[in-house]
């Protein structure tokens, strides 16, 4: 049994403990717990990667807190959807940023499939991809990326907004063309189609 909760127009799920027998008393206890906020919400998560040593860390719901909320690190996270063409366009750029900044010990670059993992519902993720910088000294208020969608543009954004400052010579990066995605930040239902082109696909966070 799963209870569907409505919060600010979004649905959340709270699962009944299947180890318990479903009786009038256990059902009442379950719903009373929901009202009191004592029943944990259902969290969808991909498996935690066995190896996660690359320049861009893989975040899933079950390791989100350990990576993103690490108070010793500034963490840049890309929230993406596998079917999103804008995400596919920026992937090599983001990977290049991770490679160039891999020796900055105060910084972590990461990405999470926001369609396969539960993410905090208070994040400003309204479209894909969304890049958020979670500073070591202020995890509760991430800084949203709004610069040029190039290697140089992303590195400049991190340099300017990271809580732990680091040096990087931007002049060593050749000039690049910006990814031409007008709808980089926003989307509406039906904006995207899956790879097969058979049906419209849209985000359901």
KEVO-762549 format. One record per residue: residue number from 1; x, y, z of N, C-alpha, C in turn; residue in three letters. Coordinates in nm, 4 decimals. Layout:
<pts>
NUM | X | Y | Z | X | Y | Z | X | Y | Z | ALA
...
</pts>
This chain:
<pts>
1 | 0.0849 | -0.1192 | 0.0000 | 0.0000 | 0.0000 | 0.0000 | 0.0887 | 0.1245 | 0.0000 | UNK
2 | 0.0517 | 0.2186 | -0.0831 | 0.1265 | 0.3431 | -0.0938 | 0.0299 | 0.4595 | -0.0837 | UNK
3 | 0.0634 | 0.5562 | -0.0008 | -0.0178 | 0.6776 | 0.0098 | 0.0438 | 0.7843 | -0.0790 | UNK
4 | -0.0397 | 0.8524 | -0.1563 | 0.0064 | 0.9611 | -0.2422 | -0.0255 | 1.0932 | -0.1737 | UNK
5 | 0.0790 | 1.1706 | -0.1475 | 0.0643 | 1.2966 | -0.0773 | 0.0784 | 1.4110 | -0.1748 | UNK
6 | -0.0020 | 1.5127 | -0.1575 | 0.0069 | 1.6295 | -0.2429 | 0.0715 | 1.7426 | -0.1652 | UNK
7 | 0.1794 | 1.7986 | -0.2239 | 0.2511 | 1.9081 | -0.1601 | 0.2872 | 2.0103 | -0.2649 | UNK
8 | 0.2291 | 2.1289 | -0.2528 | 0.2570 | 2.2368 | -0.3482 | 0.2352 | 2.1919 | -0.4922 | UNK
9 | 0.1312 | 2.1116 | -0.5133 | 0.0969 | 2.0683 | -0.6478 | 0.1735 | 1.9473 | -0.6965 | UNK
10 | 0.2708 | 1.8987 | -0.6167 | 0.3494 | 1.7815 | -0.6564 | 0.3105 | 1.6621 | -0.5708 | UNK
11 | 0.3168 | 1.5440 | -0.6298 | 0.2832 | 1.4233 | -0.5564 | 0.4070 | 1.3602 | -0.4951 | UNK
12 | 0.3927 | 1.3127 | -0.3702 | 0.4961 | 1.2363 | -0.3042 | 0.4355 | 1.1038 | -0.2606 | UNK
13 | 0.5186 | 1.0013 | -0.2474 | 0.4702 | 0.8698 | -0.2101 | 0.5264 | 0.8300 | -0.0751 | UNK
14 | 0.4389 | 0.7699 | 0.0067 | 0.4804 | 0.7179 | 0.1364 | 0.4388 | 0.5715 | 0.1431 | UNK
15 | 0.5350 | 0.4772 | 0.1466 | 0.5006 | 0.3355 | 0.1415 | 0.4642 | 0.2783 | 0.2786 | UNK
16 | 0.3692 | 0.1867 | 0.2787 | 0.3331 | 0.1123 | 0.3989 | 0.4376 | 0.0039 | 0.4236 | UNK
17 | 0.4737 | -0.0174 | 0.5492 | 0.5721 | -0.1186 | 0.5850 | 0.5132 | -0.2573 | 0.5578 | UNK
18 | 0.5644 | -0.3236 | 0.4529 | 0.5082 | -0.4517 | 0.4109 | 0.5387 | -0.5634 | 0.5092 | UNK
19 | 0.6261 | -0.5386 | 0.6060 | 0.6543 | -0.6399 | 0.7075 | 0.5408 | -0.6513 | 0.8080 | UNK
20 | 0.4553 | -0.5489 | 0.8100 | 0.3423 | -0.5489 | 0.9025 | 0.2182 | -0.6057 | 0.8338 | UNK
21 | 0.1341 | -0.6734 | 0.9126 | 0.0064 | -0.7209 | 0.8598 | -0.0855 | -0.6006 | 0.8395 | UNK
22 | -0.1600 | -0.6029 | 0.7288 | -0.2509 | -0.4923 | 0.6994 | -0.3815 | -0.5157 | 0.7733 | UNK
23 | -0.3996 | -0.4426 | 0.8791 | -0.5207 | -0.4506 | 0.9596 | -0.5775 | -0.3109 | 0.9767 | UNK
24 | -0.6949 | -0.3031 | 1.0355 | -0.7546 | -0.1712 | 1.0620 | -0.6614 | -0.0886 | 1.1492 | UNK
25 | -0.6034 | -0.1535 | 1.2504 | -0.5165 | -0.0816 | 1.3447 | -0.3872 | -0.0365 | 1.2775 | UNK
26 | -0.3256 | -0.1253 | 1.1952 | -0.1990 | -0.0879 | 1.1319 | -0.2200 | 0.0189 | 1.0249 | UNK
27 | -0.3355 | 0.0122 | 0.9551 | -0.3656 | 0.1146 | 0.8555 | -0.3864 | 0.2498 | 0.9219 | UNK
28 | -0.4576 | 0.2494 | 1.0358 | -0.4806 | 0.3744 | 1.1089 | -0.3486 | 0.4312 | 1.1597 | UNK
29 | -0.2617 | 0.3444 | 1.2093 | -0.1307 | 0.3891 | 1.2568 | -0.0496 | 0.4498 | 1.1421 | UNK
30 | -0.0597 | 0.3861 | 1.0232 | 0.0109 | 0.4347 | 0.9043 | -0.0351 | 0.5749 | 0.8655 | UNK
31 | -0.1661 | 0.5944 | 0.8558 | -0.2182 | 0.7249 | 0.8145 | -0.2002 | 0.8307 | 0.9226 | UNK
32 | -0.2071 | 0.7908 | 1.0489 | -0.1777 | 0.8849 | 1.1569 | -0.0316 | 0.9293 | 1.1502 | UNK
33 | 0.0560 | 0.8354 | 1.1136 | 0.1979 | 0.8692 | 1.1009 | 0.2249 | 0.9652 | 0.9876 | UNK
34 | 0.1478 | 0.9501 | 0.8779 | 0.1609 | 1.0432 | 0.7653 | 0.1230 | 1.1837 | 0.8084 | UNK
35 | 0.0093 | 1.1941 | 0.8761 | -0.0376 | 1.3249 | 0.9222 | 0.0641 | 1.3888 | 1.0160 | UNK
36 | 0.1284 | 1.3073 | 1.0988 | 0.2249 | 1.3588 | 1.1957 | 0.3635 | 1.3795 | 1.1352 | UNK
37 | 0.3801 | 1.3409 | 1.0086 | 0.5094 | 1.3563 | 0.9428 | 0.6134 | 1.2558 | 0.9871 | UNK
38 | 0.5683 | 1.1407 | 1.0373 | 0.6608 | 1.0402 | 1.0887 | 0.6883 | 0.9275 | 0.9897 | UNK
39 | 0.6147 | 0.9247 | 0.8778 | 0.6337 | 0.8193 | 0.7783 | 0.7293 | 0.8702 | 0.6700 | UNK
40 | 0.8346 | 0.7945 | 0.6480 | 0.9347 | 0.8356 | 0.5491 | 0.8780 | 0.8289 | 0.4080 | UNK
41 | 0.9114 | 0.9291 | 0.3256 | 0.8696 | 0.9296 | 0.1860 | 0.9465 | 0.8240 | 0.1079 | UNK
42 | 0.8828 | 0.7771 | 0.0012 | 0.9490 | 0.6837 | -0.0886 | 1.0584 | 0.7586 | -0.1654 | UNK
43 | 1.1763 | 0.6994 | -0.1712 | 1.2885 | 0.7587 | -0.2430 | 1.3292 | 0.6651 | -0.3560 | UNK
44 | 1.3251 | 0.7163 | -0.4778 | 1.3663 | 0.6391 | -0.5950 | 1.5147 | 0.6621 | -0.6192 | UNK
45 | 1.5899 | 0.5537 | -0.6359 | 1.7336 | 0.5690 | -0.6556 | 1.7879 | 0.4603 | -0.7471 | UNK
46 | 1.8782 | 0.5007 | -0.8349 | 1.9588 | 0.4043 | -0.9072 | 2.0609 | 0.3451 | -0.8102 | UNK
47 | 2.1226 | 0.2328 | -0.8442 | 2.2260 | 0.1766 | -0.7566 | 2.3452 | 0.2713 | -0.7443 | UNK
48 | 2.4067 | 0.2732 | -0.6275 | 2.5296 | 0.3502 | -0.6101 | 2.6397 | 0.2855 | -0.6935 | UNK
49 | 2.7093 | 0.3619 | -0.7761 | 2.8138 | 0.3030 | -0.8610 | 2.9219 | 0.2340 | -0.7777 | UNK
50 | 2.9658 | 0.1180 | -0.8230 | 3.0724 | 0.0468 | -0.7530 | 3.2025 | 0.1255 | -0.7610 | UNK
51 | 3.2268 | 0.1895 | -0.8746 | 3.3440 | 0.2742 | -0.8920 | 3.2970 | 0.4140 | -0.9292 | UNK
52 | 3.3524 | 0.5141 | -0.8604 | 3.3071 | 0.6516 | -0.8835 | 3.4268 | 0.7459 | -0.8753 | UNK
53 | 3.5324 | 0.7101 | -0.9465 | 3.6584 | 0.7832 | -0.9346 | 3.6860 | 0.8762 | -1.0519 | UNK
54 | 3.5904 | 0.8911 | -1.1436 | 3.6121 | 0.9768 | -1.2585 | 3.6090 | 1.1244 | -1.2234 | UNK
55 | 3.6452 | 1.2114 | -1.3174 | 3.6449 | 1.3560 | -1.2911 | 3.5053 | 1.4129 | -1.2698 | UNK
56 | 3.4004 | 1.3418 | -1.3177 | 3.2618 | 1.3801 | -1.2896 | 3.1976 | 1.2663 | -1.2113 | UNK
57 | 3.1640 | 1.2930 | -1.0859 | 3.1068 | 1.1903 | -0.9989 | 2.9629 | 1.1617 | -1.0383 | UNK
58 | 2.9228 | 1.0361 | -1.0240 | 2.7851 | 0.9966 | -1.0483 | 2.7085 | 1.0029 | -0.9170 | UNK
59 | 2.6058 | 1.0846 | -0.9155 | 2.5214 | 1.0981 | -0.7965 | 2.3898 | 1.0257 | -0.8212 | UNK
60 | 2.3446 | 0.9500 | -0.7214 | 2.2115 | 0.8906 | -0.7206 | 2.1475 | 0.9311 | -0.5888 | UNK
61 | 2.0205 | 0.9018 | -0.5727 | 1.9519 | 0.9470 | -0.4514 | 2.0184 | 0.8931 | -0.3247 | UNK
62 | 2.0674 | 0.7688 | -0.3315 | 2.1224 | 0.7051 | -0.2112 | 2.2611 | 0.7551 | -0.1730 | UNK
63 | 2.3307 | 0.8280 | -0.2619 | 2.4587 | 0.8868 | -0.2218 | 2.4578 | 1.0393 | -0.2364 | UNK
64 | 2.3385 | 1.0945 | -0.2622 | 2.3247 | 1.2387 | -0.2835 | 2.3784 | 1.3171 | -0.1638 | UNK
65 | 2.3358 | 1.2806 | -0.0456 | 2.3756 | 1.3560 | 0.0736 | 2.5257 | 1.3478 | 0.0965 | UNK
66 | 2.5837 | 1.2299 | 0.0761 | 2.7263 | 1.2116 | 0.1015 | 2.8113 | 1.2938 | 0.0064 | UNK
67 | 2.7673 | 1.3103 | -0.1179 | 2.8478 | 1.3837 | -0.2168 | 2.8107 | 1.5322 | -0.2208 | UNK
68 | 2.6829 | 1.5603 | -0.2420 | 2.6413 | 1.6996 | -0.2633 | 2.6486 | 1.7814 | -0.1353 | UNK
69 | 2.6119 | 1.7217 | -0.0231 | 2.6085 | 1.7958 | 0.1033 | 2.7351 | 1.7800 | 0.1858 | UNK
70 | 2.8442 | 1.7418 | 0.1228 | 2.9742 | 1.7360 | 0.1900 | 3.0187 | 1.8791 | 0.2206 | UNK
71 | 3.0205 | 1.9132 | 0.3482 | 3.0497 | 2.0510 | 0.3880 | 3.1952 | 2.0916 | 0.3692 | UNK
72 | 3.2784 | 1.9988 | 0.3259 | 3.4190 | 2.0332 | 0.3009 | 3.4455 | 2.0639 | 0.1537 | UNK
73 | 3.3432 | 2.0497 | 0.0688 | 3.3622 | 2.0660 | -0.0746 | 3.2596 | 2.1616 | -0.1358 | UNK
74 | 3.3037 | 2.2380 | -0.2353 | 3.2111 | 2.3029 | -0.3274 | 3.1750 | 2.1973 | -0.4318 | UNK
75 | 3.0446 | 2.1829 | -0.4608 | 3.0005 | 2.0756 | -0.5502 | 2.9128 | 2.1337 | -0.6611 | UNK
76 | 2.9579 | 2.1168 | -0.7860 | 2.8784 | 2.1572 | -0.9019 | 2.8055 | 2.0338 | -0.9530 | UNK
77 | 2.6733 | 2.0424 | -0.9614 | 2.5929 | 1.9272 | -1.0011 | 2.5130 | 1.9599 | -1.1270 | UNK
78 | 2.5193 | 1.8690 | -1.2231 | 2.4339 | 1.8779 | -1.3410 | 2.3139 | 1.7863 | -1.3199 | UNK
79 | 2.1945 | 1.8429 | -1.3228 | 2.0708 | 1.7665 | -1.3170 | 2.0249 | 1.7475 | -1.4615 | UNK
80 | 2.0176 | 1.6218 | -1.5052 | 1.9929 | 1.5962 | -1.6461 | 1.8890 | 1.4862 | -1.6645 | UNK
81 | 1.8448 | 1.4730 | -1.7894 | 1.7585 | 1.3625 | -1.8307 | 1.8261 | 1.2945 | -1.9492 | UNK
82 | 1.8324 | 1.1620 | -1.9514 | 1.9051 | 1.0924 | -2.0578 | 1.8520 | 1.1206 | -2.1977 | UNK
83 | 1.7206 | 1.1486 | -2.2082 | 1.6607 | 1.1699 | -2.3394 | 1.6693 | 1.3153 | -2.3876 | UNK
84 | 1.7163 | 1.4037 | -2.3012 | 1.7154 | 1.5472 | -2.3318 | 1.8266 | 1.5835 | -2.4307 | UNK
85 | 1.7939 | 1.6398 | -2.5480 | 1.8978 | 1.6748 | -2.6456 | 1.9934 | 1.7815 | -2.5950 | UNK
86 | 1.9441 | 1.8749 | -2.5143 | 2.0319 | 1.9785 | -2.4596 | 2.1367 | 1.9171 | -2.3665 | UNK
87 | 2.0961 | 1.8141 | -2.2908 | 2.1892 | 1.7452 | -2.2017 | 2.2972 | 1.6726 | -2.2821 | UNK
88 | 2.2567 | 1.6116 | -2.3920 | 2.3528 | 1.5418 | -2.4775 | 2.4528 | 1.6396 | -2.5381 | UNK
89 | 2.4055 | 1.7603 | -2.5709 | 2.4948 | 1.8609 | -2.6289 | 2.5989 | 1.9102 | -2.5297 | UNK
90 | 2.5581 | 1.9245 | -2.4045 | 2.6507 | 1.9818 | -2.3066 | 2.7386 | 1.8760 | -2.2406 | UNK
91 | 2.7087 | 1.7480 | -2.2589 | 2.7840 | 1.6418 | -2.1907 | 2.9339 | 1.6472 | -2.2173 | UNK
92 | 2.9805 | 1.6571 | -2.3429 | 3.1264 | 1.6622 | -2.3637 | 3.1895 | 1.7878 | -2.3043 | UNK
93 | 3.1150 | 1.8968 | -2.3020 | 3.1653 | 2.0211 | -2.2418 | 3.1825 | 2.0024 | -2.0915 | UNK
94 | 3.0814 | 1.9444 | -2.0284 | 3.0855 | 1.9238 | -1.8830 | 3.1966 | 1.8255 | -1.8455 | UNK
95 | 3.2120 | 1.7197 | -1.9253 | 3.3188 | 1.6234 | -1.8991 | 3.4562 | 1.6880 | -1.9122 | UNK
96 | 3.4707 | 1.7791 | -2.0086 | 3.5975 | 1.8493 | -2.0260 | 3.6270 | 1.9390 | -1.9068 | UNK
97 | 3.5230 | 2.0049 | -1.8542 | 3.5409 | 2.0872 | -1.7340 | 3.5888 | 2.0004 | -1.6181 | UNK
98 | 3.5260 | 1.8831 | -1.6028 | 3.5671 | 1.7930 | -1.4959 | 3.7118 | 1.7501 | -1.5085 | UNK
99 | 3.7544 | 1.7236 | -1.6308 | 3.8929 | 1.6820 | -1.6542 | 3.9896 | 1.7954 | -1.6214 | UNK
100 | 3.9565 | 1.9180 | -1.6603 | 4.0464 | 2.0315 | -1.6385 | 4.0538 | 2.0719 | -1.4915 | UNK
101 | 3.9464 | 2.0464 | -1.4157 | 3.9437 | 2.0892 | -1.2754 | 3.9607 | 1.9728 | -1.1775 | UNK
102 | 4.0004 | 1.8572 | -1.2264 | 4.0065 | 1.7389 | -1.1400 | 4.1095 | 1.7515 | -1.0283 | UNK
103 | 4.2078 | 1.8404 | -1.0452 | 4.3103 | 1.8560 | -0.9418 | 4.2763 | 1.9652 | -0.8406 | UNK
104 | 4.1596 | 2.0289 | -0.8556 | 4.1150 | 2.1281 | -0.7569 | 4.0507 | 2.0500 | -0.6422 | UNK
105 | 4.1241 | 2.0328 | -0.5335 | 4.0812 | 1.9419 | -0.4267 | 3.9597 | 1.9918 | -0.3491 | UNK
106 | 3.9311 | 2.1209 | -0.3583 | 3.8169 | 2.1765 | -0.2855 | 3.6873 | 2.1650 | -0.3642 | UNK
107 | 3.6955 | 2.1132 | -0.4883 | 3.5806 | 2.1139 | -0.5786 | 3.5465 | 1.9734 | -0.6271 | UNK
108 | 3.4161 | 1.9457 | -0.6376 | 3.3671 | 1.8210 | -0.6949 | 3.2702 | 1.8555 | -0.8074 | UNK
109 | 3.2877 | 1.7927 | -0.9226 | 3.1887 | 1.8005 | -1.0303 | 3.1097 | 1.6710 | -1.0307 | UNK
110 | 2.9779 | 1.6818 | -1.0429 | 2.8929 | 1.5637 | -1.0349 | 2.7732 | 1.5811 | -1.1271 | UNK
111 | 2.7040 | 1.4706 | -1.1510 | 2.5810 | 1.4760 | -1.2296 | 2.4848 | 1.3708 | -1.1781 | UNK
112 | 2.3544 | 1.3988 | -1.1944 | 2.2510 | 1.3072 | -1.1488 | 2.1389 | 1.3017 | -1.2513 | UNK
113 | 2.0943 | 1.1814 | -1.2818 | 1.9782 | 1.1625 | -1.3677 | 1.8542 | 1.1932 | -1.2844 | UNK
114 | 1.7973 | 1.3106 | -1.3068 | 1.6857 | 1.3566 | -1.2243 | 1.5543 | 1.2885 | -1.2591 | UNK
115 | 1.5537 | 1.2029 | -1.3613 | 1.4328 | 1.1275 | -1.3940 | 1.4351 | 0.9891 | -1.3307 | UNK
116 | 1.5526 | 0.9440 | -1.2868 | 1.5652 | 0.8102 | -1.2290 | 1.5943 | 0.8133 | -1.0796 | UNK
117 | 1.6093 | 0.9343 | -1.0242 | 1.6414 | 0.9487 | -0.8828 | 1.5586 | 1.0603 | -0.8204 | UNK
118 | 1.5143 | 1.0383 | -0.6986 | 1.4439 | 1.1433 | -0.6250 | 1.5433 | 1.2527 | -0.5882 | UNK
119 | 1.5074 | 1.3775 | -0.6151 | 1.5918 | 1.4907 | -0.5760 | 1.5122 | 1.5789 | -0.4812 | UNK
120 | 1.5795 | 1.6582 | -0.3984 | 1.5073 | 1.7458 | -0.3064 | 1.4087 | 1.8355 | -0.3800 | UNK
121 | 1.2864 | 1.8443 | -0.3277 | 1.1823 | 1.9167 | -0.4008 | 1.1927 | 2.0675 | -0.3883 | UNK
122 | 1.2881 | 2.1170 | -0.3096 | 1.3040 | 2.2623 | -0.2971 | 1.4130 | 2.3171 | -0.3894 | UNK
123 | 1.4689 | 2.2316 | -0.4755 | 1.5717 | 2.2787 | -0.5672 | 1.5089 | 2.3474 | -0.6883 | UNK
124 | 1.5757 | 2.4487 | -0.7428 | 1.5219 | 2.5201 | -0.8603 | 1.5513 | 2.4459 | -0.9907 | UNK
125 | 1.5068 | 2.3214 | -0.9984 | 1.5272 | 2.2416 | -1.1195 | 1.3952 | 2.2400 | -1.1962 | UNK
126 | 1.3870 | 2.3246 | -1.2975 | 1.2638 | 2.3372 | -1.3762 | 1.2834 | 2.2916 | -1.5200 | UNK
127 | 1.4024 | 2.2505 | -1.5549 | 1.4313 | 2.2056 | -1.6902 | 1.5653 | 2.1365 | -1.6935 | UNK
128 | 1.5974 | 2.0790 | -1.8066 | 1.7219 | 2.0043 | -1.8198 | 1.8070 | 2.0598 | -1.9340 | UNK
129 | 1.9377 | 2.0644 | -1.9182 | 2.0063 | 2.0412 | -1.7913 | 2.0014 | 2.1654 | -1.7035 | UNK
130 | 2.0083 | 2.1459 | -1.5722 | 2.0243 | 2.2552 | -1.4771 | 2.1534 | 2.2317 | -1.4006 | UNK
131 | 2.2388 | 2.3331 | -1.3952 | 2.3646 | 2.3242 | -1.3218 | 2.3534 | 2.4095 | -1.1960 | UNK
132 | 2.3775 | 2.3468 | -1.0807 | 2.3716 | 2.4158 | -0.9528 | 2.5028 | 2.3967 | -0.8783 | UNK
133 | 2.5540 | 2.5055 | -0.8212 | 2.6754 | 2.5002 | -0.7404 | 2.6367 | 2.5059 | -0.5927 | UNK
134 | 2.6700 | 2.3995 | -0.5212 | 2.6431 | 2.3909 | -0.3773 | 2.7724 | 2.4227 | -0.3042 | UNK
135 | 2.7778 | 2.5425 | -0.2458 | 2.8998 | 2.5857 | -0.1797 | 2.9184 | 2.5158 | -0.0457 | UNK
136 | 3.0448 | 2.4980 | -0.0087 | 3.0779 | 2.4272 | 0.1143 | 3.0168 | 2.4946 | 0.2369 | UNK
137 | 3.0078 | 2.6263 | 0.2320 | 2.9602 | 2.6999 | 0.3493 | 2.8131 | 2.7386 | 0.3413 | UNK
138 | 2.7415 | 2.6902 | 0.2380 | 2.6007 | 2.7297 | 0.2254 | 2.5267 | 2.6315 | 0.1344 | UNK
139 | 2.5112 | 2.5082 | 0.1802 | 2.4487 | 2.4052 | 0.0981 | 2.3014 | 2.4324 | 0.0714 | UNK
140 | 2.2384 | 2.5083 | 0.1582 | 2.0947 | 2.5301 | 0.1465 | 2.0533 | 2.6257 | 0.0364 | UNK
141 | 2.1491 | 2.7042 | -0.0160 | 2.1163 | 2.8024 | -0.1197 | 2.2129 | 2.7833 | -0.2371 | UNK
142 | 2.1851 | 2.6876 | -0.3251 | 2.2740 | 2.6653 | -0.4392 | 2.2699 | 2.7808 | -0.5382 | UNK
143 | 2.3797 | 2.8019 | -0.6086 | 2.3897 | 2.9080 | -0.7089 | 2.3651 | 2.8446 | -0.8453 | UNK
144 | 2.2681 | 2.8985 | -0.9198 | 2.2338 | 2.8417 | -1.0494 | 2.3217 | 2.8998 | -1.1588 | UNK
145 | 2.3750 | 2.8132 | -1.2423 | 2.4593 | 2.8548 | -1.3534 | 2.3772 | 2.9290 | -1.4583 | UNK
146 | 2.4278 | 3.0447 | -1.5014 | 2.3577 | 3.1212 | -1.6048 | 2.4567 | 3.1856 | -1.7025 | UNK
147 | 2.5739 | 3.1243 | -1.7161 | 2.6768 | 3.1824 | -1.8020 | 2.6798 | 3.1182 | -1.9396 | UNK
148 | 2.7918 | 3.1404 | -2.0114 | 2.8099 | 3.0804 | -2.1434 | 2.8248 | 2.9293 | -2.1290 | UNK
149 | 2.7574 | 2.8558 | -2.2145 | 2.7584 | 2.7102 | -2.2059 | 2.8790 | 2.6544 | -2.2830 | UNK
150 | 2.9961 | 2.6911 | -2.2316 | 3.1241 | 2.6488 | -2.2872 | 3.2120 | 2.6043 | -2.1712 | UNK
151 | 3.3228 | 2.5382 | -2.2036 | 3.4168 | 2.4989 | -2.0987 | 3.4639 | 2.6223 | -2.0218 | UNK
152 | 3.5024 | 2.7247 | -2.0972 | 3.5496 | 2.8483 | -2.0331 | 3.4394 | 2.9134 | -1.9502 | UNK
153 | 3.3162 | 2.9139 | -2.0027 | 3.2062 | 2.9774 | -1.9319 | 3.1736 | 2.9086 | -1.8009 | UNK
154 | 3.1766 | 2.7755 | -1.8003 | 3.1452 | 2.7020 | -1.6772 | 3.2571 | 2.7177 | -1.5748 | UNK
155 | 3.3826 | 2.7098 | -1.6196 | 3.4945 | 2.7267 | -1.5262 | 3.4935 | 2.8678 | -1.4668 | UNK
156 | 3.4665 | 2.9677 | -1.5493 | 3.4586 | 3.1052 | -1.4988 | 3.3492 | 3.1190 | -1.3940 | UNK
157 | 3.2340 | 3.0574 | -1.4181 | 3.1232 | 3.0601 | -1.3219 | 3.1661 | 2.9996 | -1.1880 | UNK
158 | 3.2329 | 2.8855 | -1.1935 | 3.2755 | 2.8199 | -1.0699 | 3.3798 | 2.9047 | -0.9978 | UNK
159 | 3.4757 | 2.9599 | -1.0727 | 3.5774 | 3.0452 | -1.0114 | 3.5143 | 3.1631 | -0.9374 | UNK
160 | 3.4145 | 3.2230 | -0.9993 | 3.3541 | 3.3430 | -0.9419 | 3.2629 | 3.3122 | -0.8243 | UNK
161 | 3.2076 | 3.1908 | -0.8176 | 3.1051 | 3.1627 | -0.7171 | 3.1449 | 3.0603 | -0.6109 | UNK
162 | 3.2551 | 2.9917 | -0.6295 | 3.2973 | 2.8920 | -0.5312 | 3.3356 | 2.9595 | -0.3998 | UNK
163 | 3.3080 | 2.8911 | -0.2905 | 3.3435 | 2.9478 | -0.1595 | 3.4924 | 2.9341 | -0.1322 | UNK
164 | 3.5537 | 2.8311 | -0.1903 | 3.6984 | 2.8140 | -0.1782 | 3.7606 | 2.8543 | -0.3118 | UNK
165 | 3.8316 | 2.9642 | -0.3132 | 3.8847 | 3.0184 | -0.4376 | 4.0032 | 2.9349 | -0.4879 | UNK
166 | 4.0160 | 2.9267 | -0.6194 | 4.1260 | 2.8555 | -0.6814 | 4.1660 | 2.9305 | -0.8076 | UNK
167 | 4.2848 | 2.9032 | -0.8553 | 4.3339 | 2.9708 | -0.9749 | 4.3267 | 2.8761 | -1.0941 | UNK
168 | 4.2901 | 2.9324 | -1.2071 | 4.2905 | 2.8592 | -1.3336 | 4.3051 | 2.9617 | -1.4443 | UNK
169 | 4.3984 | 2.9388 | -1.5310 | 4.4262 | 3.0331 | -1.6395 | 4.3288 | 3.0079 | -1.7542 | UNK
170 | 4.2253 | 3.0908 | -1.7625 | 4.1236 | 3.0731 | -1.8660 | 4.1787 | 3.0972 | -2.0065 | UNK
171 | 4.2911 | 3.1676 | -2.0158 | 4.3480 | 3.1957 | -2.1483 | 4.4043 | 3.0702 | -2.2138 | UNK
172 | 4.4190 | 2.9631 | -2.1373 | 4.4711 | 2.8383 | -2.1937 | 4.3624 | 2.7600 | -2.2678 | UNK
173 | 4.2362 | 2.8049 | -2.2562 | 4.1254 | 2.7350 | -2.3217 | 4.0953 | 2.8035 | -2.4546 | UNK
174 | 4.0968 | 2.7320 | -2.5649 | 4.0654 | 2.7937 | -2.6953 | 3.9221 | 2.8467 | -2.6962 | UNK
175 | 3.8979 | 2.9449 | -2.7811 | 3.7623 | 2.9966 | -2.7970 | 3.6720 | 2.8854 | -2.8494 | UNK
176 | 3.5485 | 2.8841 | -2.7976 | 3.4539 | 2.7792 | -2.8349 | 3.3230 | 2.8428 | -2.8780 | UNK
177 | 3.2466 | 2.7673 | -2.9519 | 3.1106 | 2.8095 | -2.9825 | 3.0203 | 2.7668 | -2.8675 | UNK
178 | 2.9315 | 2.8576 | -2.8272 | 2.8381 | 2.8251 | -2.7204 | 2.7354 | 2.7250 | -2.7719 | UNK
179 | 2.6955 | 2.6328 | -2.6837 | 2.5895 | 2.5393 | -2.7195 | 2.4637 | 2.6180 | -2.7491 | UNK
180 | 2.4080 | 2.5993 | -2.8660 | 2.2927 | 2.6785 | -2.9106 | 2.1638 | 2.6090 | -2.8707 | UNK
181 | 2.1242 | 2.6286 | -2.7441 | 2.0013 | 2.5682 | -2.6929 | 1.9171 | 2.6779 | -2.6309 | UNK
182 | 1.8190 | 2.7263 | -2.7025 | 1.7368 | 2.8346 | -2.6515 | 1.6612 | 2.7940 | -2.5258 | UNK
183 | 1.6225 | 2.6673 | -2.5164 | 1.5436 | 2.6216 | -2.4031 | 1.6292 | 2.5484 | -2.3022 | UNK
184 | 1.7505 | 2.5966 | -2.2807 | 1.8427 | 2.5308 | -2.1897 | 1.7840 | 2.5164 | -2.0503 | UNK
185 | 1.7163 | 2.6194 | -2.0016 | 1.6696 | 2.6180 | -1.8634 | 1.5254 | 2.5738 | -1.8485 | UNK
186 | 1.4423 | 2.6006 | -1.9478 | 1.3000 | 2.5785 | -1.9313 | 1.2489 | 2.4785 | -2.0338 | UNK
187 | 1.1408 | 2.4121 | -1.9960 | 1.0769 | 2.3209 | -2.0886 | 0.9302 | 2.3118 | -2.0526 | UNK
188 | 0.8547 | 2.2648 | -2.1483 | 0.7142 | 2.2411 | -2.1251 | 0.6811 | 2.1006 | -2.1698 | UNK
189 | 0.5656 | 2.0506 | -2.1258 | 0.5253 | 1.9165 | -2.1632 | 0.5288 | 1.8995 | -2.3142 | UNK
190 | 0.5898 | 1.7873 | -2.3564 | 0.5910 | 1.7564 | -2.4987 | 0.7014 | 1.8240 | -2.5761 | UNK
191 | 0.7933 | 1.8943 | -2.5075 | 0.9017 | 1.9619 | -2.5788 | 0.9993 | 1.8633 | -2.6412 | UNK
192 | 1.0113 | 1.7443 | -2.5782 | 1.1119 | 1.6508 | -2.6231 | 1.0472 | 1.5214 | -2.6692 | UNK
193 | 1.1161 | 1.4512 | -2.7569 | 1.0747 | 1.3187 | -2.7963 | 1.1844 | 1.2214 | -2.7603 | UNK
194 | 1.1442 | 1.0944 | -2.7385 | 1.2457 | 0.9949 | -2.7069 | 1.3273 | 0.9615 | -2.8312 | UNK
195 | 1.4320 | 0.8791 | -2.8094 | 1.5245 | 0.8487 | -2.9185 | 1.4565 | 0.7770 | -3.0341 | UNK
196 | 1.3482 | 0.7061 | -3.0047 | 1.2791 | 0.6340 | -3.1104 | 1.1863 | 0.7250 | -3.1893 | UNK
197 | 1.1544 | 0.8424 | -3.1316 | 1.0674 | 0.9376 | -3.1994 | 0.9228 | 0.8960 | -3.1997 | UNK
198 | 0.8856 | 0.7986 | -3.1119 | 0.7506 | 0.7460 | -3.1152 | 0.6535 | 0.8262 | -3.0322 | UNK
199 | 0.7040 | 0.8908 | -2.9261 | 0.6113 | 0.9602 | -2.8377 | 0.6809 | 1.0760 | -2.7698 | UNK
200 | 0.6014 | 1.1697 | -2.7238 | 0.6554 | 1.2823 | -2.6507 | 0.7016 | 1.2351 | -2.5142 | UNK
201 | 0.8120 | 1.2916 | -2.4687 | 0.8628 | 1.2600 | -2.3369 | 0.8866 | 1.3910 | -2.2639 | UNK
202 | 0.8467 | 1.3989 | -2.1407 | 0.8710 | 1.5206 | -2.0647 | 0.9002 | 1.4851 | -1.9209 | UNK
203 | 0.9569 | 1.5807 | -1.8503 | 1.0005 | 1.5576 | -1.7145 | 0.8833 | 1.5394 | -1.6197 | UNK
204 | 0.8987 | 1.4452 | -1.5296 | 0.8068 | 1.4304 | -1.4183 | 0.8904 | 1.4104 | -1.2934 | UNK
205 | 0.9296 | 1.5218 | -1.2309 | 1.0134 | 1.5128 | -1.1134 | 0.9345 | 1.4612 | -0.9957 | UNK
</pts>
